[in-house]
Amino acid sequence: MRIQRTRAAVRVPATSANLGPGFDALGLALDLCDDLELEATTGGVEIEVEGEGAASVPTGEDHLVVQALRRGLDHAGAPQVGVRLHAMNRIPHGRGLGSSAAATIAGLLLARGLVSDPEALDDDAVLQLAAEFEGHPDNVAPALLGGVVLSWMDGAIASAARLRCAPHALRPVVLLPLTTLSTHQARTLLPATVPHGDAVFNGARAALLVHALAEDPSRLLQATEDRLHQEQRAPGMPQSVELMRVLRHEGLPAVISGAGPSVVVLDGDRSRISSLVRRIVTDPADWRIAEVPLRVHGASTVIG
């Protein structure tokens, strides 16, 4: 395999995983994207980051985009290259909006953009490699494919399928706190086992959510009920979980986004939600509220 091109660029969307009952299985892409441009060189690693994480992300070989790029080139059987990378980051870090999944997908697609046979890194290969990086595919699948996505593991093999979504079924509103929470920390709060009744409850709600998205958005509130992970994580993000509870009590299909602490209302009105947040939280200035549309298209690559 040869390096055929020396430049590539990619746009990768934010994601929200779980969507309530679909723990580690359901996710959607949001129209909030990171843009990355790569030049392959004969030198070392040069990274310029603007926006989110500019002062904190690594700027060497340990940068996640570079690690994924290296893994993609190895998978394709292509030689390694020097890296000159410019990243314009818009996806907040440590907020449950898939920033690490976006970085992983970006690196793999940049590798695809350089090699002489891009089919060596087709979507199936990228999904598998990205799931290995992340440990599960619920964020990487919608980042790659766009829309609402169901993903699963069959042993070590990752698979995904886009779900049909009724027109205007979703009007996502993202509630973004200043605080952060690592995925690892959030997962340590989960119990090792769950009651059989709770597992049955979530299975039914996840199935109902697929129906609500495709056919009957009026059922979104009931379809996003969860007993497996959100309340269990409340000690790590008490204000987020309390906000979710109140929003749901007001009839809004609010869920914790991924590992949190962001909250996503799958179908809501920003002005009404802003009014509720001002009543609920201690300091409304600690929260940003934005309408972020569903991104129908996944990550896109430009080669040159």
Beta strands, then each sheet from edge to edge (+ up, - down):
strand 1: 7-17
strand 2: 26-41
strand 3: 45-51
strand 4: 82-89
strand 5: 148-154
strand 6: 157-162
strand 7: 173-177
strand 8: 254-256
strand 9: 263-265
strand 10: 287-291
strand 11: 300-303
sheet 1: 3+ 4+ 2- 1+ 11-
sheet 2: 3+ 4+ 2- 5+ 6-
sheet 3: 8+ 9- 7+ 10-
end
